[in-house]
Amino acid sequence: MSITMGNKIKNLREKAGLSQTELADKLGLSKSVISAYEKGIRNPSFKVLPLLAEALNVSQLYFFEKGEWQNQPVTVDISDLNPDQQRIIISLVNEFKESNKS
């Protein structure tokens, strides 16, 4: 599972012991806007982002940082591809791995 901006907002809000309504009040927004952020339906505007970061006691960059979850192996199901297509995919992945070593 990837960590989205919405997940980060929700986790920080809960860690701060705030309800959606309380966070909304701090930011001058409605509870439905906070809910939309947390569900990933909307993202905070550049005007709201610094206020949100301050209210949740984090840097604005925190919302864009990669987390440990991104270092986890990724699995792609290629079983429905024909053998030639599978070989091409495997070859490409191996090429990318080799080029990243240098």
Backbone bond lengths (Angstrom), bond angles and torsions (degrees), N, CA, C in turn:
res aa  C-N    CA-C-N  psi(-1)  N-CA   C-N-CA  omega(-1)  CA-C   N-CA-C  phi
1 M - - - 1.451 - - 1.527 109.11 -
2 S 1.312 115.56 134.70 1.454 117.93 179.03 1.531 110.17 -89.42
3 I 1.310 114.43 151.43 1.451 120.71 178.75 1.524 107.68 -92.81
4 T 1.311 116.69 113.92 1.460 121.22 -179.14 1.521 110.05 -95.14
5 M 1.325 114.79 169.79 1.455 119.52 175.89 1.526 109.37 -58.79
6 G 1.319 116.93 -40.48 1.461 121.01 178.99 1.518 112.71 -60.09
7 N 1.355 115.70 -42.35 1.471 120.04 176.81 1.521 110.90 -61.57
8 K 1.334 115.80 -41.84 1.459 120.14 -179.51 1.524 110.72 -63.74
9 I 1.323 116.51 -43.77 1.471 120.60 179.68 1.527 109.67 -60.82
10 K 1.318 116.10 -48.18 1.467 120.23 -178.45 1.530 111.04 -61.85
11 N 1.343 116.99 -46.50 1.460 120.53 -178.84 1.524 111.10 -61.73
12 L 1.324 116.97 -43.87 1.470 120.38 179.39 1.529 111.29 -65.94
13 R 1.319 116.38 -41.45 1.469 120.46 179.47 1.519 110.24 -60.65
14 E 1.335 116.11 -47.39 1.460 120.09 -179.59 1.530 111.22 -65.24
15 K 1.323 116.19 -40.05 1.472 120.58 178.62 1.529 110.41 -61.69
16 A 1.341 116.42 -34.50 1.470 121.06 178.77 1.525 111.78 -79.69
17 G 1.327 116.95 -4.73 1.460 120.76 179.57 1.518 113.41 72.42
18 L 1.340 115.95 28.48 1.468 120.26 -179.34 1.520 111.08 -104.73
19 S 1.313 115.70 143.41 1.460 120.02 171.18 1.527 107.47 -82.74
20 Q 1.305 117.16 167.92 1.471 120.41 175.88 1.529 109.95 -60.03
21 T 1.311 116.21 -39.97 1.466 120.89 -179.78 1.522 111.19 -64.01
22 E 1.338 116.71 -42.82 1.468 120.34 179.69 1.528 111.34 -64.09
23 L 1.329 116.58 -42.81 1.465 119.46 178.33 1.524 110.06 -65.59
24 A 1.313 116.28 -42.00 1.467 120.57 178.29 1.524 110.88 -58.80
25 D 1.316 116.50 -44.33 1.473 120.88 179.53 1.525 111.11 -61.13
26 K 1.330 117.19 -41.74 1.462 121.22 178.99 1.531 111.55 -60.71
27 L 1.326 115.60 -33.28 1.457 120.76 -174.72 1.531 113.16 -97.32
28 G 1.338 116.37 -5.52 1.456 119.65 -176.96 1.519 112.45 71.59
29 L 1.329 115.56 32.06 1.466 121.77 -179.71 1.518 109.17 -118.81
30 S 1.317 116.22 176.80 1.462 119.75 175.83 1.524 109.59 -95.04
31 K 1.318 115.53 158.10 1.466 121.80 177.60 1.527 110.13 -58.25
32 S 1.337 117.22 -36.00 1.472 120.34 -178.04 1.528 111.53 -65.67
33 V 1.325 117.64 -30.69 1.466 120.58 177.33 1.531 109.54 -68.77
34 I 1.328 117.21 -44.25 1.468 120.92 177.97 1.524 109.41 -61.34
35 S 1.307 117.24 -42.88 1.458 121.90 178.04 1.529 110.67 -60.10
36 A 1.321 116.77 -42.78 1.472 121.19 179.15 1.525 110.88 -64.46
37 Y 1.330 117.63 -38.03 1.469 120.87 175.85 1.524 109.77 -60.83
38 E 1.325 115.42 -49.48 1.467 120.45 -175.51 1.524 112.51 -66.08
39 K 1.316 117.02 -30.56 1.472 120.88 178.82 1.523 112.27 -84.87
40 G 1.334 116.86 -5.94 1.462 120.15 -179.42 1.520 113.79 78.65
41 I 1.327 116.85 14.20 1.460 121.22 178.11 1.522 110.22 -76.35
42 R 1.323 115.33 -34.60 1.463 122.87 178.67 1.517 108.77 -134.93
43 N 1.329 114.69 157.30 1.455 120.62 171.51 1.517 108.26 -115.76
44 P 1.317 117.49 150.15 1.463 120.24 178.52 1.533 110.30 -61.18
45 S 1.309 116.43 143.47 1.461 120.74 176.47 1.519 108.77 -72.29
46 F 1.314 116.60 168.10 1.466 120.03 178.23 1.518 111.25 -67.65
47 K 1.312 116.34 -18.23 1.459 120.81 176.11 1.539 110.72 -78.15
48 V 1.322 116.31 -37.58 1.465 122.04 -176.83 1.533 112.07 -83.34
49 L 1.327 117.18 -31.23 1.460 120.99 -174.13 1.527 113.87 -53.80
50 P 1.343 120.29 -46.80 1.469 118.12 179.28 1.531 112.62 -64.92
51 L 1.321 117.05 -33.99 1.466 120.94 178.06 1.523 110.58 -67.67
52 L 1.321 115.36 -40.51 1.462 121.22 178.98 1.532 110.40 -64.91
53 A 1.327 115.75 -45.52 1.470 120.08 179.08 1.523 110.85 -60.56
54 E 1.331 116.38 -42.83 1.468 119.98 179.17 1.521 111.33 -64.91
55 A 1.334 116.59 -43.24 1.467 120.78 -178.85 1.527 111.53 -63.92
56 L 1.336 115.93 -31.16 1.461 120.45 -177.74 1.528 112.52 -100.74
57 N 1.334 115.12 4.35 1.464 122.02 174.28 1.533 113.73 60.99
58 V 1.336 116.03 45.04 1.465 121.82 175.96 1.523 108.98 -135.76
59 S 1.309 115.47 166.59 1.459 121.73 173.69 1.525 108.53 -75.18
60 Q 1.321 116.93 150.78 1.463 119.97 175.38 1.521 110.94 -58.98
61 L 1.319 116.28 -33.72 1.467 120.94 -179.34 1.524 112.36 -64.21
62 Y 1.324 116.88 -25.08 1.467 120.53 -179.92 1.529 111.06 -53.22
63 F 1.314 116.89 -37.25 1.464 120.57 -176.58 1.527 112.31 -69.43
64 F 1.339 117.00 -16.32 1.460 120.80 -177.32 1.524 113.35 -111.83
65 E 1.343 117.14 -5.41 1.457 120.89 -178.33 1.511 111.26 -71.01
66 K 1.309 114.11 149.04 1.459 120.50 174.37 1.518 107.81 -80.26
67 G 1.314 116.00 143.08 1.453 120.60 179.49 1.510 111.52 -104.37
68 E 1.306 115.16 176.64 1.461 120.97 178.82 1.525 111.21 -58.74
69 W 1.316 116.91 -30.32 1.461 121.41 -178.23 1.517 111.51 -57.78
70 Q 1.349 118.62 -24.51 1.455 120.35 -177.47 1.520 112.09 -79.04
71 N 1.316 118.49 -7.97 1.450 121.08 176.57 1.522 111.68 -92.49
72 Q 1.317 116.75 2.81 1.455 120.82 179.93 1.527 109.82 -78.82
73 P 1.335 117.00 147.69 1.467 120.06 178.78 1.528 110.90 -60.43
74 V 1.330 114.87 144.76 1.465 120.93 178.49 1.524 107.59 -108.29
75 T 1.304 116.57 132.66 1.458 121.33 179.33 1.517 109.38 -112.06
76 V 1.324 115.40 131.71 1.460 120.90 177.65 1.518 107.43 -122.84
77 D 1.322 116.04 128.07 1.463 120.80 -179.73 1.528 108.91 -82.80
78 I 1.325 116.04 113.35 1.470 120.39 177.89 1.529 110.67 -112.83
79 S 1.319 116.74 15.92 1.464 120.60 -175.44 1.524 113.33 -64.16
80 D 1.337 117.27 -22.80 1.466 118.66 179.77 1.531 112.54 -88.05
81 L 1.332 117.30 2.29 1.461 121.02 175.59 1.520 108.89 -89.12
82 N 1.337 115.61 155.03 1.461 118.02 178.29 1.528 108.98 -74.63
83 P 1.337 118.19 164.30 1.463 120.97 -175.50 1.537 114.01 -55.68
84 D 1.322 117.86 -38.77 1.469 119.99 178.74 1.529 110.83 -64.33
85 Q 1.318 117.42 -42.61 1.467 121.42 178.77 1.525 110.35 -64.46
86 Q 1.321 116.53 -40.00 1.464 120.41 178.47 1.527 110.72 -61.90
87 R 1.343 116.61 -43.26 1.467 120.19 179.11 1.528 110.56 -62.24
88 I 1.317 117.29 -40.05 1.468 120.90 179.66 1.526 110.45 -63.34
89 I 1.321 116.53 -45.71 1.469 120.64 179.83 1.526 110.18 -61.58
90 I 1.314 116.98 -47.36 1.464 121.01 -179.93 1.522 110.66 -61.67
91 S 1.319 116.61 -40.92 1.461 120.79 178.36 1.529 111.41 -63.03
92 L 1.323 116.99 -43.44 1.468 121.25 178.60 1.524 111.53 -62.46
93 V 1.319 116.71 -44.63 1.466 120.81 179.78 1.525 109.60 -61.05
94 N 1.330 116.93 -44.36 1.464 120.01 179.17 1.524 111.63 -63.90
95 E 1.336 117.38 -38.56 1.465 121.25 177.29 1.528 110.42 -62.53
96 F 1.326 116.99 -45.18 1.465 120.37 179.44 1.523 110.63 -62.58
97 K 1.302 117.30 -41.80 1.467 120.74 179.14 1.520 110.50 -60.68
98 E 1.326 116.91 -44.16 1.462 121.13 179.67 1.523 111.10 -64.60
99 S 1.314 117.03 -42.84 1.466 119.46 -178.03 1.538 111.55 -68.49
100 N 1.312 117.75 -26.83 1.471 121.03 178.09 1.522 112.69 -77.10
101 K 1.317 117.55 -17.15 1.457 120.72 -179.73 1.530 111.14 -71.65
102 S 1.333 116.17 -27.66 1.474 118.14 -177.35 1.489 114.51 -90.03
